[in-house]
């Protein structure tokens, strides 16, 4: 069964490069994707490029659902109030205006000045994969010269929201806030994790006071945190979907909750991913679902294999949910 029944309101999504080549887009279509997300480079953060990119993706029969930019979406100057913060916020505002003008209505950001933290790679079913050991990460020296407090980070978040939300509302663009990865309670490199539990998301939405702030619901991060982090992943989907906050779902499994985990293939982590897919269908979620990280296949098979394996598995879960729920 395809995922285009009235029962299935969300779209399966895949990444593409900013060049969005014909073969990339054809590969996505062949795997059953209906939408694409793309990270653009700074020089591509302008209306003419975004307009043409959207046209290219749509000509291939796909939706350009999300476009992000690492420099503004993951800016340590914004997160830590470093010199140049206002310049980066102004650049982000301009990017959002151009996204809206180009008809692209979702972009993503994190509150991770050091981006994603990882230990030395691990192994799952003989495949090299991302691994995290909290004891190892907690020993890392300061990354920005000193230790920061959580209160400072919330103040910086509020400063950013005050300046971004009016621009987003005017442009018709929504911000999808990704959680910290990994979501831990000890500072990493001297910087606390801000979006590390369900109450942090609630606080962020209260600060923004606008539907322009949504979330990138990362199932992997939810599972990494376990009961001491975000709590029950299915209850989280139900709560935030009911509030209309979930804009993007990252569909990923891990070996165990913190303090140590490896990213796994969808079928051999500790959680039953069918329960996640079924809850997304039951809740009426209407954004995109994407597999964001994958273990590595051998070099001669690696290119695209992880995405293909995951997309096939996700299609099977959707078919099962449709059959069970009467689609």
ROLODO-715086 format. One record per residue (C-alpha): x, y, z; residue in one letter; chain; residue number from 1. Coordinates in steps of 0.1 Angstrom, whole numbers, plus 5000, padded with zeros to 4 digits. Example, Ala and Ser with C-alpha at 12.3 -4.5 7.8 and 13.67 -1.06 7.14 Angstrom:
<<5123; 4955; 5078>; 'A'; 'A'; 1>,
<<5137; 4989; 5071>; 'S'; 'A'; 2>,
% end
This chain:
<<5000; 5000; 5000>; 'X'; 'A'; 1>,
<<5012; 5035; 4993>; 'X'; 'A'; 2>,
<<5011; 5063; 5020>; 'X'; 'A'; 3>,
<<4986; 5085; 5002>; 'X'; 'A'; 4>,
<<4953; 5073; 5017>; 'X'; 'A'; 5>,
<<4931; 5097; 5035>; 'X'; 'A'; 6>,
<<4941; 5078; 5067>; 'X'; 'A'; 7>,
<<4977; 5088; 5062>; 'X'; 'A'; 8>,
<<4980; 5126; 5064>; 'X'; 'A'; 9>,
<<5018; 5128; 5067>; 'X'; 'A'; 10>,
<<5044; 5125; 5039>; 'X'; 'A'; 11>,
<<5075; 5105; 5039>; 'X'; 'A'; 12>,
<<5106; 5127; 5034>; 'X'; 'A'; 13>,
<<5142; 5123; 5023>; 'X'; 'A'; 14>,
<<5172; 5146; 5022>; 'X'; 'A'; 15>,
<<5187; 5160; 4990>; 'X'; 'A'; 16>,
<<5217; 5182; 4983>; 'X'; 'A'; 17>,
<<5213; 5219; 4976>; 'X'; 'A'; 18>,
<<5220; 5210; 4939>; 'X'; 'A'; 19>,
<<5190; 5186; 4940>; 'X'; 'A'; 20>,
<<5202; 5166; 4911>; 'X'; 'A'; 21>,
<<5179; 5147; 4888>; 'X'; 'A'; 22>,
<<5191; 5113; 4900>; 'X'; 'A'; 23>,
<<5187; 5123; 4937>; 'X'; 'A'; 24>,
<<5151; 5134; 4932>; 'X'; 'A'; 25>,
<<5144; 5103; 4910>; 'X'; 'A'; 26>,
<<5159; 5081; 4938>; 'X'; 'A'; 27>,
<<5136; 5097; 4963>; 'X'; 'A'; 28>,
<<5105; 5092; 4942>; 'X'; 'A'; 29>,
<<5114; 5056; 4935>; 'X'; 'A'; 30>,
<<5117; 5049; 4973>; 'X'; 'A'; 31>,
<<5082; 5064; 4978>; 'X'; 'A'; 32>,
<<5092; 5097; 4992>; 'X'; 'A'; 33>,
<<5067; 5126; 4987>; 'X'; 'A'; 34>,
<<5087; 5154; 5002>; 'X'; 'A'; 35>,
<<5123; 5166; 5003>; 'X'; 'A'; 36>,
<<5143; 5186; 5029>; 'X'; 'A'; 37>,
<<5175; 5204; 5020>; 'X'; 'A'; 38>,
<<5203; 5223; 5039>; 'X'; 'A'; 39>,
<<5215; 5252; 5018>; 'X'; 'A'; 40>,
<<5249; 5269; 5020>; 'X'; 'A'; 41>,
<<5252; 5306; 5031>; 'X'; 'A'; 42>,
<<5255; 5319; 4995>; 'X'; 'A'; 43>,
<<5223; 5300; 4986>; 'X'; 'A'; 44>,
<<5203; 5317; 5013>; 'X'; 'A'; 45>,
<<5185; 5340; 4990>; 'X'; 'A'; 46>,
<<5151; 5343; 4972>; 'X'; 'A'; 47>,
<<5162; 5335; 4936>; 'X'; 'A'; 48>,
<<5180; 5304; 4946>; 'X'; 'A'; 49>,
<<5152; 5292; 4969>; 'X'; 'A'; 50>,
<<5126; 5299; 4942>; 'X'; 'A'; 51>,
<<5144; 5279; 4916>; 'X'; 'A'; 52>,
<<5152; 5251; 4940>; 'X'; 'A'; 53>,
<<5115; 5247; 4949>; 'X'; 'A'; 54>,
<<5106; 5247; 4912>; 'X'; 'A'; 55>,
<<5131; 5220; 4905>; 'X'; 'A'; 56>,
<<5119; 5198; 4933>; 'X'; 'A'; 57>,
<<5082; 5203; 4923>; 'X'; 'A'; 58>,
<<5090; 5195; 4887>; 'X'; 'A'; 59>,
<<5102; 5161; 4899>; 'X'; 'A'; 60>,
<<5069; 5155; 4916>; 'X'; 'A'; 61>,
<<5080; 5162; 4951>; 'X'; 'A'; 62>,
<<5073; 5189; 4978>; 'X'; 'A'; 63>,
<<5102; 5210; 4991>; 'X'; 'A'; 64>,
<<5089; 5209; 5027>; 'X'; 'A'; 65>,
<<5119; 5222; 5047>; 'X'; 'A'; 66>,
<<5150; 5242; 5039>; 'X'; 'A'; 67>,
<<5175; 5250; 5066>; 'X'; 'A'; 68>,
<<5209; 5266; 5069>; 'X'; 'A'; 69>,
<<5235; 5255; 5095>; 'X'; 'A'; 70>,
<<5251; 5289; 5099>; 'X'; 'A'; 71>,
<<5220; 5306; 5113>; 'X'; 'A'; 72>,
<<5201; 5275; 5125>; 'X'; 'A'; 73>,
<<5230; 5263; 5146>; 'X'; 'A'; 74>,
<<5247; 5295; 5155>; 'X'; 'A'; 75>,
<<5268; 5296; 5187>; 'X'; 'A'; 76>,
<<5268; 5334; 5185>; 'X'; 'A'; 77>,
<<5230; 5333; 5189>; 'X'; 'A'; 78>,
<<5229; 5305; 5215>; 'X'; 'A'; 79>,
<<5256; 5320; 5237>; 'X'; 'A'; 80>,
<<5251; 5357; 5231>; 'X'; 'A'; 81>,
<<5286; 5360; 5216>; 'X'; 'A'; 82>,
<<5298; 5390; 5196>; 'X'; 'A'; 83>,
<<5280; 5390; 5162>; 'X'; 'A'; 84>,
<<5247; 5376; 5176>; 'X'; 'A'; 85>,
<<5226; 5404; 5162>; 'X'; 'A'; 86>,
<<5243; 5400; 5128>; 'X'; 'A'; 87>,
<<5234; 5363; 5128>; 'X'; 'A'; 88>,
<<5198; 5370; 5138>; 'X'; 'A'; 89>,
<<5195; 5396; 5110>; 'X'; 'A'; 90>,
<<5208; 5370; 5086>; 'X'; 'A'; 91>,
<<5182; 5345; 5099>; 'X'; 'A'; 92>,
<<5154; 5370; 5096>; 'X'; 'A'; 93>,
<<5164; 5377; 5060>; 'X'; 'A'; 94>,
<<5165; 5340; 5053>; 'X'; 'A'; 95>,
<<5130; 5335; 5067>; 'X'; 'A'; 96>,
<<5117; 5363; 5046>; 'X'; 'A'; 97>,
<<5131; 5348; 5015>; 'X'; 'A'; 98>,
<<5118; 5313; 5024>; 'X'; 'A'; 99>,
<<5083; 5328; 5028>; 'X'; 'A'; 100>,
<<5086; 5346; 4995>; 'X'; 'A'; 101>,
<<5097; 5314; 4978>; 'X'; 'A'; 102>,
<<5067; 5295; 4992>; 'X'; 'A'; 103>,
<<5087; 5274; 5017>; 'X'; 'A'; 104>,
<<5070; 5274; 5050>; 'X'; 'A'; 105>,
<<5092; 5253; 5074>; 'X'; 'A'; 106>,
<<5128; 5257; 5086>; 'X'; 'A'; 107>,
<<5146; 5241; 5115>; 'X'; 'A'; 108>,
<<5170; 5251; 5142>; 'X'; 'A'; 109>,
<<5186; 5237; 5174>; 'X'; 'A'; 110>,
<<5199; 5252; 5206>; 'X'; 'A'; 111>,
<<5232; 5234; 5204>; 'X'; 'A'; 112>,
<<5262; 5257; 5200>; 'X'; 'A'; 113>,
<<5284; 5226; 5197>; 'X'; 'A'; 114>,
<<5259; 5208; 5175>; 'X'; 'A'; 115>,
<<5255; 5170; 5180>; 'X'; 'A'; 116>,
<<5278; 5153; 5205>; 'X'; 'A'; 117>,
<<5291; 5118; 5198>; 'X'; 'A'; 118>,
<<5317; 5094; 5211>; 'X'; 'A'; 119>,
<<5339; 5072; 5190>; 'X'; 'A'; 120>,
<<5318; 5052; 5166>; 'X'; 'A'; 121>,
<<5302; 5019; 5177>; 'X'; 'A'; 122>,
<<5287; 4989; 5159>; 'X'; 'A'; 123>,
<<5253; 4976; 5152>; 'X'; 'A'; 124>,
<<5248; 4943; 5133>; 'X'; 'A'; 125>,
<<5285; 4947; 5122>; 'X'; 'A'; 126>,
<<5277; 4982; 5108>; 'X'; 'A'; 127>,
<<5297; 5013; 5119>; 'X'; 'A'; 128>,
<<5273; 5036; 5137>; 'X'; 'A'; 129>,
<<5271; 5067; 5159>; 'X'; 'A'; 130>,
<<5277; 5059; 5196>; 'X'; 'A'; 131>,
<<5274; 5080; 5227>; 'X'; 'A'; 132>,
<<5289; 5074; 5261>; 'X'; 'A'; 133>,
<<5279; 5101; 5286>; 'X'; 'A'; 134>,
<<5309; 5095; 5309>; 'X'; 'A'; 135>,
<<5332; 5102; 5280>; 'X'; 'A'; 136>,
<<5314; 5133; 5269>; 'X'; 'A'; 137>,
<<5312; 5148; 5304>; 'X'; 'A'; 138>,
<<5350; 5149; 5306>; 'X'; 'A'; 139>,
<<5353; 5172; 5276>; 'X'; 'A'; 140>,
<<5369; 5206; 5283>; 'X'; 'A'; 141>,
<<5352; 5239; 5279>; 'X'; 'A'; 142>,
<<5344; 5246; 5242>; 'X'; 'A'; 143>,
<<5337; 5283; 5246>; 'X'; 'A'; 144>,
<<5361; 5294; 5273>; 'X'; 'A'; 145>,
<<5339; 5290; 5304>; 'X'; 'A'; 146>,
<<5308; 5273; 5319>; 'X'; 'A'; 147>,
<<5274; 5287; 5310>; 'X'; 'A'; 148>,
<<5242; 5285; 5331>; 'X'; 'A'; 149>,
<<5209; 5273; 5319>; 'X'; 'A'; 150>,
<<5194; 5306; 5329>; 'X'; 'A'; 151>,
<<5217; 5324; 5304>; 'X'; 'A'; 152>,
<<5207; 5300; 5276>; 'X'; 'A'; 153>,
<<5170; 5306; 5283>; 'X'; 'A'; 154>,
<<5176; 5344; 5283>; 'X'; 'A'; 155>,
<<5193; 5340; 5249>; 'X'; 'A'; 156>,
<<5164; 5319; 5237>; 'X'; 'A'; 157>,
<<5139; 5346; 5247>; 'X'; 'A'; 158>,
<<5160; 5373; 5230>; 'X'; 'A'; 159>,
<<5160; 5353; 5198>; 'X'; 'A'; 160>,
<<5123; 5346; 5200>; 'X'; 'A'; 161>,
<<5114; 5382; 5205>; 'X'; 'A'; 162>,
<<5132; 5391; 5172>; 'X'; 'A'; 163>,
<<5124; 5360; 5151>; 'X'; 'A'; 164>,
<<5087; 5353; 5159>; 'X'; 'A'; 165>,
<<5073; 5385; 5144>; 'X'; 'A'; 166>,
<<5093; 5380; 5112>; 'X'; 'A'; 167>,
<<5082; 5343; 5110>; 'X'; 'A'; 168>,
<<5045; 5353; 5115>; 'X'; 'A'; 169>,
<<5048; 5379; 5088>; 'X'; 'A'; 170>,
<<5066; 5356; 5063>; 'X'; 'A'; 171>,
<<5043; 5326; 5070>; 'X'; 'A'; 172>,
<<5073; 5304; 5080>; 'X'; 'A'; 173>,
<<5074; 5282; 5110>; 'X'; 'A'; 174>,
<<5105; 5273; 5130>; 'X'; 'A'; 175>,
<<5109; 5236; 5140>; 'X'; 'A'; 176>,
<<5129; 5233; 5172>; 'X'; 'A'; 177>,
<<5150; 5202; 5174>; 'X'; 'A'; 178>,
<<5160; 5188; 5209>; 'X'; 'A'; 179>,
<<5195; 5185; 5222>; 'X'; 'A'; 180>,
<<5212; 5154; 5210>; 'X'; 'A'; 181>,
<<5220; 5137; 5233>; 'X'; 'A'; 182>,
<<5195; 5152; 5258>; 'X'; 'A'; 183>,
<<5215; 5152; 5291>; 'X'; 'A'; 184>,
<<5215; 5169; 5325>; 'X'; 'A'; 185>,
<<5252; 5176; 5327>; 'X'; 'A'; 186>,
<<5269; 5204; 5308>; 'X'; 'A'; 187>,
<<5288; 5193; 5277>; 'X'; 'A'; 188>,
<<5319; 5214; 5270>; 'X'; 'A'; 189>,
<<5306; 5237; 5297>; 'X'; 'A'; 190>,
<<5273; 5243; 5280>; 'X'; 'A'; 191>,
<<5240; 5229; 5294>; 'X'; 'A'; 192>,
<<5215; 5211; 5272>; 'X'; 'A'; 193>,
<<5185; 5234; 5269>; 'X'; 'A'; 194>,
<<5159; 5212; 5252>; 'X'; 'A'; 195>,
<<5164; 5180; 5272>; 'X'; 'A'; 196>,
<<5130; 5171; 5285>; 'X'; 'A'; 197>,
<<5093; 5177; 5278>; 'X'; 'A'; 198>,
<<5090; 5206; 5302>; 'X'; 'A'; 199>,
<<5117; 5224; 5282>; 'X'; 'A'; 200>,
<<5096; 5222; 5251>; 'X'; 'A'; 201>,
<<5066; 5235; 5271>; 'X'; 'A'; 202>,
<<5087; 5264; 5283>; 'X'; 'A'; 203>,
<<5100; 5272; 5248>; 'X'; 'A'; 204>,
<<5064; 5274; 5235>; 'X'; 'A'; 205>,
<<5053; 5296; 5263>; 'X'; 'A'; 206>,
<<5082; 5320; 5257>; 'X'; 'A'; 207>,
<<5074; 5321; 5219>; 'X'; 'A'; 208>,
<<5037; 5326; 5226>; 'X'; 'A'; 209>,
<<5030; 5319; 5189>; 'X'; 'A'; 210>,
<<5023; 5289; 5166>; 'X'; 'A'; 211>,
<<5052; 5301; 5145>; 'X'; 'A'; 212>,
<<5074; 5280; 5169>; 'X'; 'A'; 213>,
<<5069; 5243; 5163>; 'X'; 'A'; 214>,
<<5091; 5213; 5169>; 'X'; 'A'; 215>,
<<5111; 5187; 5151>; 'X'; 'A'; 216>,
<<5100; 5157; 5170>; 'X'; 'A'; 217>,
<<5131; 5135; 5171>; 'X'; 'A'; 218>,
<<5121; 5100; 5181>; 'X'; 'A'; 219>,
<<5158; 5091; 5184>; 'X'; 'A'; 220>,
<<5164; 5119; 5210>; 'X'; 'A'; 221>,
<<5132; 5109; 5228>; 'X'; 'A'; 222>,
<<5145; 5073; 5231>; 'X'; 'A'; 223>,
<<5180; 5084; 5240>; 'X'; 'A'; 224>,
<<5166; 5103; 5270>; 'X'; 'A'; 225>,
<<5144; 5076; 5283>; 'X'; 'A'; 226>,
<<5123; 5081; 5314>; 'X'; 'A'; 227>,
<<5147; 5106; 5328>; 'X'; 'A'; 228>,
<<5146; 5127; 5296>; 'X'; 'A'; 229>,
<<5114; 5133; 5276>; 'X'; 'A'; 230>,
<<5095; 5103; 5289>; 'X'; 'A'; 231>,
<<5071; 5082; 5269>; 'X'; 'A'; 232>,
<<5075; 5089; 5232>; 'X'; 'A'; 233>,
<<5039; 5080; 5223>; 'X'; 'A'; 234>,
<<5025; 5103; 5249>; 'X'; 'A'; 235>,
<<5048; 5130; 5237>; 'X'; 'A'; 236>,
<<5035; 5126; 5201>; 'X'; 'A'; 237>,
<<4999; 5128; 5213>; 'X'; 'A'; 238>,
<<5004; 5159; 5234>; 'X'; 'A'; 239>,
<<5023; 5180; 5209>; 'X'; 'A'; 240>,
<<5003; 5168; 5179>; 'X'; 'A'; 241>,
<<4971; 5178; 5197>; 'X'; 'A'; 242>,
<<4987; 5213; 5201>; 'X'; 'A'; 243>,
<<4997; 5215; 5164>; 'X'; 'A'; 244>,
<<5033; 5218; 5173>; 'X'; 'A'; 245>,
<<5049; 5189; 5154>; 'X'; 'A'; 246>,
<<5062; 5200; 5120>; 'X'; 'A'; 247>,
<<5088; 5173; 5113>; 'X'; 'A'; 248>,
<<5093; 5138; 5127>; 'X'; 'A'; 249>,
<<5128; 5122; 5128>; 'X'; 'A'; 250>,
<<5122; 5085; 5128>; 'X'; 'A'; 251>,
<<5151; 5067; 5144>; 'X'; 'A'; 252>,
<<5158; 5039; 5169>; 'X'; 'A'; 253>,
<<5187; 5034; 5194>; 'X'; 'A'; 254>,
<<5201; 5005; 5213>; 'X'; 'A'; 255>,
<<5192; 5017; 5248>; 'X'; 'A'; 256>,
<<5186; 5049; 5268>; 'X'; 'A'; 257>,
<<5215; 5070; 5281>; 'X'; 'A'; 258>,
<<5241; 5068; 5296>; 'X'; 'A'; 259>,
<<5253; 5047; 5266>; 'X'; 'A'; 260>,
<<5237; 5040; 5233>; 'X'; 'A'; 261>,
<<5243; 5032; 5196>; 'X'; 'A'; 262>,
<<5221; 5043; 5168>; 'X'; 'A'; 263>,
<<5206; 5012; 5152>; 'X'; 'A'; 264>,
<<5186; 5001; 5122>; 'X'; 'A'; 265>,
<<5149; 5006; 5127>; 'X'; 'A'; 266>,
<<5142; 4970; 5135>; 'X'; 'A'; 267>,
<<5169; 4963; 5161>; 'X'; 'A'; 268>,
<<5168; 4991; 5186>; 'X'; 'A'; 269>,
<<5151; 4988; 5220>; 'X'; 'A'; 270>,
<<5118; 5004; 5209>; 'X'; 'A'; 271>,
<<5090; 4990; 5187>; 'X'; 'A'; 272>,
<<5089; 5016; 5159>; 'X'; 'A'; 273>,
<<5056; 5003; 5147>; 'X'; 'A'; 274>,
<<5040; 5018; 5179>; 'X'; 'A'; 275>,
<<5055; 5052; 5168>; 'X'; 'A'; 276>,
<<5042; 5049; 5133>; 'X'; 'A'; 277>,
<<5007; 5038; 5145>; 'X'; 'A'; 278>,
<<5005; 5067; 5169>; 'X'; 'A'; 279>,
<<5015; 5092; 5141>; 'X'; 'A'; 280>,
<<4987; 5078; 5120>; 'X'; 'A'; 281>,
<<4961; 5077; 5148>; 'X'; 'A'; 282>,
<<4969; 5112; 5159>; 'X'; 'A'; 283>,
<<4963; 5127; 5124>; 'X'; 'A'; 284>,
<<4998; 5140; 5121>; 'X'; 'A'; 285>,
<<5001; 5159; 5088>; 'X'; 'A'; 286>,
<<5038; 5170; 5085>; 'X'; 'A'; 287>,
<<5067; 5149; 5073>; 'X'; 'A'; 288>,
<<5084; 5118; 5086>; 'X'; 'A'; 289>,
<<5121; 5112; 5077>; 'X'; 'A'; 290>,
<<5149; 5088; 5087>; 'X'; 'A'; 291>,
<<5177; 5112; 5096>; 'X'; 'A'; 292>,
<<5206; 5090; 5107>; 'X'; 'A'; 293>,
<<5217; 5056; 5095>; 'X'; 'A'; 294>,
<<5244; 5030; 5103>; 'X'; 'A'; 295>,
<<5269; 5026; 5076>; 'X'; 'A'; 296>,
<<5269; 4998; 5050>; 'X'; 'A'; 297>,
<<5302; 4986; 5035>; 'X'; 'A'; 298>,
<<5317; 5012; 5012>; 'X'; 'A'; 299>,
<<5307; 4996; 4980>; 'X'; 'A'; 300>,
<<5270; 4994; 4991>; 'X'; 'A'; 301>,
<<5268; 5025; 5014>; 'X'; 'A'; 302>,
<<5256; 5052; 4991>; 'X'; 'A'; 303>,
<<5218; 5054; 4995>; 'X'; 'A'; 304>,
<<5215; 5019; 5011>; 'X'; 'A'; 305>,
<<5207; 5032; 5046>; 'X'; 'A'; 306>,
<<5179; 5054; 5033>; 'X'; 'A'; 307>,
<<5166; 5027; 5010>; 'X'; 'A'; 308>,
<<5165; 5001; 5038>; 'X'; 'A'; 309>,
<<5147; 5026; 5062>; 'X'; 'A'; 310>,
<<5122; 5038; 5036>; 'X'; 'A'; 311>,
<<5112; 5002; 5028>; 'X'; 'A'; 312>,
<<5108; 4994; 5065>; 'X'; 'A'; 313>,
<<5088; 5026; 5071>; 'X'; 'A'; 314>,
<<5065; 5018; 5041>; 'X'; 'A'; 315>,
<<5058; 4984; 5056>; 'X'; 'A'; 316>,
<<5050; 5000; 5090>; 'X'; 'A'; 317>,
<<5026; 5024; 5073>; 'X'; 'A'; 318>,
<<5009; 4995; 5055>; 'X'; 'A'; 319>,
<<5005; 4976; 5087>; 'X'; 'A'; 320>,
<<4990; 5007; 5104>; 'X'; 'A'; 321>,
<<4965; 5012; 5076>; 'X'; 'A'; 322>,
<<4954; 4975; 5078>; 'X'; 'A'; 323>,
<<4951; 4976; 5116>; 'X'; 'A'; 324>,
<<4933; 5010; 5117>; 'X'; 'A'; 325>,
<<4909; 5003; 5088>; 'X'; 'A'; 326>,
<<4925; 5023; 5060>; 'X'; 'A'; 327>,
% end
